[in-house]
């Protein structure tokens, strides 16, 4: 077996340099813990960027993967398989939407949804009805179509020209929304909780206004729930948490418990804009991923994991809020369920390596936001461990920030 240093050197030599990895190699996981190559244990408060909602090596998921892999892994969409229709039925019934399309990732779900609403817009109002209204601070993926509606210049830089027909508005700005949405709009795209944007929930008022504007102008309302959906808020769909129903919802991350799978669900009216040959996929909706996704949904119900997300998530929220009150370098705590964050007024990158050294895995987004996307198996004792580590790191960072301010004042 290769050593950690050999793994790092091999990647440096042969991989496209797209990832700024943390200095840690991981070998295996169990429940809410991961283990490095030396056997050190880490509390996983990131769950593979929100993917491993059932933690690691869940026995039912392992069993289903083994059973299905021994039968058939891939068939293509030229043929029927046993599980794709069943998964579509489950998701459509739970969401109140009518039809599903399965892809391989969240980005692909976004791309398919964009094609669908453009086609539907042409059906409804001709080629001029093609404008997409997107949100500042949003993140929808890294393919060209997804980038075109991602409202963060740092992700879009160097990739122009991107597909056009997109107008950005301020997050939670009802005034901007009303000014932008018109009869040429085919869709409004919103993350109910911005993930890469810093775990920022939309206001209920903004989502209601978007719903009303979309209905008034015969446009589609798309919710990107790739990070905030599939149970992370304590409801299966984040839109249930806000009480606003979209026409399209895009899903991925935990839906197949770690296997690549994305989906978008749509109304019957929108589905009519797509016919055979207008969209497709080689791998999406295969029997292995769909069977595992069905097992994922069954486990959420059987183990009452959504109730646990609500209970432990509230406990997490409470303790993060206490950090705001205790440390002046903590600006705000945000989030719901197992999607939480604290924003600092100092750079947050150093906190990640400090947490790793203490056996806790977190990450940074927007440079000053510490983000937590733990597995739904998280218990109060795990929260206590994470908070203990955060307090230690915040205490040190706050002392350093005060010393730096004092030195600056003396020098001035």
Beta strands, then each sheet from edge to edge (+ up, - down):
strand 1: 26-30
strand 2: 33-36
strand 3: 41-44
strand 4: 99-103
strand 5: 131-135
strand 6: 166-169
strand 7: 185-190
strand 8: 193-194
strand 9: 200-201
strand 10: 220-224
strand 11: 248-251
strand 12: 262-266
strand 13: 330-336
strand 14: 339-344
strand 15: 360-361
strand 16: 363-365
strand 17: 369-372
sheet 1: 1+ 2- 3+ 15+
sheet 2: 4+ 12- 11+ 10+ 7+ 5+ 6+
sheet 3: 8+ 9-
sheet 4: 13+ 14- 17+ 16-
end
